[in-house]
Amino acid sequence: MPIVRNPSGNLTLGGIRLAEIASETGTPSYVYDVDAMAGEARALRASFDGMTHLVAYAVKANSAGPVVRALAKEGCGADVVSGAELLVALGCEIPPDSIVFSGVAKGDSEVDRAIASGPQGIAAVQIESVEEIARVEARAVAAGRLARVSLRINPGVDLKDATHAHIATGHDAAKFGVSLPEVGQAVQLVEASPHLRLVGMATHVGSQFSSTAPYLAAARTLFGVVRGMRGGGQGRSLRFVDTGGGFGIDYTGSRAGAPQPRGGDFVRAARSEQRSARLDDLALYVEPGRSLVAPYGVLLARVIQKKVTRAARWLMIDAGMNDLLRPALYQAFHRIVPVDAEVDRASAVDWRVVGPVCESSDDFGAHAFAPDPPREVAILDAGAYGYTMASHYNGRQLPVEVFVEGGRIVGRTQRESIESWVRERTNAGS
C-alpha cells in the first residue's frame, strides 16, 4: 500500500513522511503517489490479456500534468469532456488517436479542435443526442475533414441504491446519451452523412460502483444494440465498443465481507460478455478515472482548533468544501487520520471534522481521534475529484499539489497569495 505508517507511527505516502511535506509546503495540500497510479494503470491494462483495447483515462478525475503524463507512459489514452481537457491530454503526449471526447453540450470551438487534432482528428467525438449529429456534421464540413464519431447510448438502467443519484448517468431521466428508442434513427443519420464515420458505440451508466452488476447490465444492452445493427447491415465501419468507466473504490477501508471488485474485475466481466455477444473483432474501450488515481492521493490539513459543546465535539481544520467538494456534493465519506501517530482506539472519541467555509455542508463527518487532537490530519483517497473540483469560494486560495515519484518529491504547484485573489476580484471588469 502506498499510504502506510512507518515503525514510528508517522503516515507516509510513496515513502515520504507526510508531516515533512506539510511542514515544507503548508496546508491544505494534495499529495499524490504518481508511481502507484502508474502501477494501477499497468494492472488494469494487463487484465485485457492481449485483447485490442484502450484505457481512456477520464481526465476530469485528476488533470494534473504529472499524473496524466505518467498514465500516458503506461499506454493510457484519455476521455475528455472539454476543450481544455483535450489540450491537457495532447500536451501530455497522448496521441489524438487515443482520445475520445464525451459530453452533452460540446461547444463548436471544442468540436473544431477535436476534429482538427492530428492527421485524422481524435479517435471519436462521442455523440450524445440525435440533435448533436447535425452540429458535429456542420463542424466537419467547415473543417473539410471526415469526423470520426461514436454514439453514446443511454441504456435505461435503473441504478436505485447502486450509486448516488448525482453520479448515475444511464437511467431514462438522465441528460446523457442517446435514448434506446432513438438509437436506430441516430445510426441512420450518421451513416448517411459523407462527413461522419461511425467508429464506435459507447455507454456509461454512472460512477463509484461497488458491484459489477450495473456495469454489466449496461454492457449487455450496448452489445445487444451492436448485434442488432450488424444484423440489419449497419455498423460496418465500427472499430470499438466502449463500456465506460465507473469502477468504484473502497473509501471506508473496511475489510469486512467480500472484497470490492477492482478495475480488472470489471474489464474481465465485460470481456466475457463481449465474447458471448460474438463481438471479439471490436476493440474494447473503457474510461476509468477514480479507480486509477483516488486511492493514491491525500489532502493534508492543519487542525485550527477544537470546539466542544454539549451537543458535539468539533474539530476545525483549514481544508474545506472549497478544497474537497465531494462530501458536500455527494454526501461522500473520506477517512481522516492523524499524520503523526496512529489513533489509540481505547481512548479515542468521535470528533466532527469541519472546515472553515461558511456553509453547514462544509462537514467531513465523524472521525475517531484522541481527546487531545493532532496538529495535522490526512484526508484519504483524495486523488480523484479533489483539486479538479476546488474553487475560490469564500475568498479561499486553491490548495497546493505535490507529486511524489521514486520516493521523492518531483514537482509541486505554487500556493496562491491572498493578494492575487484580491487584485483579481477588486479589478474585475476594469
N, C-alpha and C positions, 0 to 999 in steps of 0.2 A: 504493500500500500504506500502511495507517495506521501500521504499525510499520516505521520506517526509521531509517537513520543519517544524521545531518546531516554537512555537509562536514568538521566537526571530529572525526567518528567517534563522536559521542555518540548513543546509542539514544534515539529519540523515539517517542511514541505520541500520535496526534492533534495533532501539532505541539508537544508539550511534552517537554522533556528528562526522561527517567525518573530520572536522577541527582538532579534537583531534587526530584522527588516523593519519592524515597527519603529524601532529607535532611529534607524537611519532615514526612513522615508516619511515618517509620520503616519497619521491615520486621518480619515479612512483610506485604506489602500487594498486594492485587489492584488493577489499574488497567484501566479499560475505556474504549474509544473508542466512545461511545454513538452518535455520528454515523455511524460506519462500520457499526454494527449496523443502524441505521435504513436506511442505503443498501442493505444486503444484503436487507432485507425488501422494499424497493421493487423491486429487481431480480427477486426471486422472484415477487412479485405480477404484475409485467409479463409473466412467462413464461406466464401463463394466457391472455394475448391476448384479454381481454374476456370470457372464459368465466365463468359464475357459479361462485364458489369461496369457500373460506375457508382462510386460512393460520392454523391454530390453533397458535400458538406453544407449545411444550412448556415450561411454566413451571419444571419441575424442573431444566432446564439452567442457568438463572440467574434467580432470583426477585427480584432487586433492583428496587425500585420505579422508579428512573430508567430501567432497561433495559426493563421491562415497559411503562411509560408511553410510551416512545419507539416501541416496536413497535406499541402500540395506536394511536398517532397516524398510523402508516403503514397502518392498516386491518387489522391482525392481530387475530385472536381468540386464544383460549387453549385449550390442552389441559391439564387439571389432574388430579392424582392424589390429592388430599387436600382436606379441608375448608379447611385453612389456605391452600393454593394457590388455591382458589376465592375466598376472601376477598381475597387479594392481587390476583387478576385483576379482581374487582369494584372494589376500592379504587383500582386504576389505570385505571378508567373503561372497561374492556372490557365491552360490553353482554352481559347474560345470554344473548341470542340467538346470541352468537358464542363460547360456551364449551361444550366437551364435557368430560365427567368420566369418565376411564378408571380402571382398577384392579380387581384381582381380589377385594379384600376391603374394600369400602367400608362404613364404619360406618353405622348407622341415622341418626345425627345428621348425618352428611355427606350422605346421600341426602336427608334432610329439607331441608337447607339448599339443595341443588341444585334441588329441586322448588319451593321457596318463593321462589327468586330471580326478580325481575322479574314481569311480568304473567302469563307462561306458563311460568315455570321456565327453566332453561338450555336450550341448543339440543338437547342429548341427554345422558342418562345412558348410558354405554356398558356394556351388559350383557355379562359375560364368561363366564357359565356358565348352564346350564339352571336350576340351583338358585337363582341370583340373581334370576330373574324374579319368583318369589313374594315375595321380600323387597322388591324395588322396588315391586311392586304394593301390598303392605301399607302401605308408607310413603305411596304416592299416596292410598290410601283414608283413611289417618289425616289427611292434609293436606286432603282434599276437593278434590284437583286432578287433572287429567289429566297424567300424566308422559310427556314425550317421551323415547323411548329409541332407541338403535341397538344392533345386535348386532355385537360384535366376534368375527369368526370366526378360528379358528386354521387356516391354510391347509395345515399339514403340510408346509412347505417345508424340505428338508434344507439347512442352511446350513454344512455342513462346509467349513472353510477360507475361508468368505466373511466371517466376523467372529468375534470372541471368543465362546466358549461362554456367558460370563456375560451377554452382551448380545444373544443370539439368542433370540427370543421366539415364533417362528412354527413350531416343529417339534412333533412329536407328543408329546414328553415335557415340553414347557413348560407352566407353570401358566396361561398366558394364553389367553384366547379360548375360544369355543365350538367344539368339535371338529366336523369336517365331517360325520360321521355323525349328529350331534345338531342340526344347523342346522335341518332340517325341523321337528323337534319344537319347537325354540325359537321359530321363526317362528309356528307354530300357537298356542302358548301366549300369546305377546304379542298376536297379532291377535285372539285370543278374549277378551281382557280389555277390559272397558269403561273401565278406569282407565289403560291404557297406549296410546300411539300409536307405532307403528314408523315412525320418520322417516329412519333411516339404516342402512346396512350398512357395516361397517368391518373393517379388518385392520391388523396391524402385525407385522412379522416380525423386527425387530432394529434394530441401530444401527451406525453407522460403516461403511456400505457404500462401497467404492471402485469399484463397478460397479453399473449399473442392473439387471443381470440378476436378482438375488434379489428386488428390489423389484417388478419386472415380473412375475415368476413368481407372487408373492402377489396382485398386482393382477388378473392374468388369472383366478386362482381366484375372487377376490371377484366380478369381473364375471360369471363363469360362473354363480356361485350366484344372483346377482340376475336374470340372464336366465332361469334355471330357475324362480325364484319367479314371475316375470311370466308365464311360460308356463303355470304352474299356477294363475293367477288370484290370486296373493298380491302383497304389496308395493305395493298401490295408494296408500298414504299416504307412500311413500318420497320424501324430498326430496334426499338426498345419498348419495354413496358416498365412503368415507374410506379412502385408501390408506396412511395413517400417515406416519411420518417415517423417520428412519434415514439421512438424507443425510450422507455422510461428508465429512471434510476431510483435507487432506494435512498430517499432523503432522510429517512428515520435512522438508518444504521442498524435496524433490527435484524437479528439472525434467527428469529423465531419462524417456524413454518417453512414452507417450500421457498427456495431462493427465487428472487425476482429474475426473470429472463434478461439476458444481456442482448446487445445488438446482434450478435451472431446467431442467437436463437431465433430472432425474427427473420433474419436472412434465410437460414436453413428451412424454416417453415414455409416461407414464401417460395423458395426454390422448389420445394416438394409440390406445392400447389401448381406452380408453373409447369413442372414436368407432367403432372396429371392432366393439365389442360392442353398438353402437346404443343407448347409454345417455346420449346427449348431453343429454337432458331433465333429468338429475340434476346437481346441483352437485357439484363435486369438492372434497373436503376433504383437506388434508394437515396433518401435525403435526410440522414441523421444530423442533428445539431447537438442537443443537450447531452446525449449519451457519450459523445466523443470528448466533451470538454467540462461538463458540470462537476464531476467528482474531483477534478484536478485543479480547482481554484478555490481560494478562500477570500473572505473580506475581513481585513483586520480593523478593529475598532478599539478606541480607548474608553474606559469607564469614566464618565464625567462625575457622577455622584450616585448615591443611593437615596431613596425616599421610602420611608416606612410609615404606613398608616394602619389603622385598624382594619382596613379593607384589603390591603395588599402590600407586598414588598416590590418596589420598583427599582430596576437597575437601568440607569440612563446612560446611553452610550453616544459617541459622536458620529455614528453612522445611522442614517435614517432611510425613510422610504424613497428619498431622492437618490440615494446610492443603490439601494436594492428594493425594487418595487414589488417583487413577486408576492411577498406576504400580504401587502395591502391590496394588490390587484386580484390575486387568485386565492387568498387565504392559505397560501403555501407555507409549509413548515421547513425551516432550516435548523439543524443542530447548531448550538452555540456553546463553545467550550473555552476554558481559560487557556491562555497562551503559555503561561509559565509553570503550571502544575496540574496534575490530574485531580479531579474532584473526589474528595473523600465522601463516598455515598452515605456513610454512617452519620455524618454531621451535617450533610447538605440540606439546604432549604430551597424552596422554589422562589425564584425571582422573576418578575415580569419584565422582560427586556424591551425597552422602548427607545426610540430615537428622539432627536431634537425638533423634528418638524411639527408644526402646529396643526396636526390632524390626529384625531383619535385612532385612525387606522395605521398610524406610524408605530406599529406594535409587532414585535417579533415573537411573541408568545412567552410561555413559562418555561424556564430552564433551571436546572439544579446547579447551585453554586454554594460555596462556603458562606457562613453567616457574615464573614468579612470578605466581600467580593474581590475578584482580581483586578489588576490595573488595566489589563488588555484582554480582549477576547477575540476569537476567530469564529466567524460565521462560515460554516462548512458548505461544501457542494455549491459554491457560488461562481463556478466558472462559466455558466451559461445564463443568459438573460439577466445579467447583473449590470455591468458597465454599459452595455448596449441600450439599456432602458433608463439609465441615470439621467438626471435633469438638474437644473439650477433652481428648482423650486425653493422658496423662502430665501432666495439670495445665497444659496449654499454652493460651494465650489464642487466641481466634479472630482471624484476620487482619483488617486494615482493608480496606475497599473504597473506591476513588477513582473518580469519574466525570468524564470529560472530554467536553466539547461545545464546539464553536466555538473550539477552540484554547485552552481554559482549563478549569480545574477548577471544576465547578459543584456538586459535593457530595462528601461523604465520610462514612464511618461513624466512630464513636469507638473508639479502641483500648481494650479491656477492661483493667482493672487486675488484677494478681495478687491483690490483697486481696479484690476482689469474688468471685473464684472460691473463695478460701479460706473466706470467710464463708459462701458458699452450701453448700460441702461440710461445713464444720465444724458448721453449724447444721441440716444435713439431718435431717428427721424431728422437729425440735424444735417 
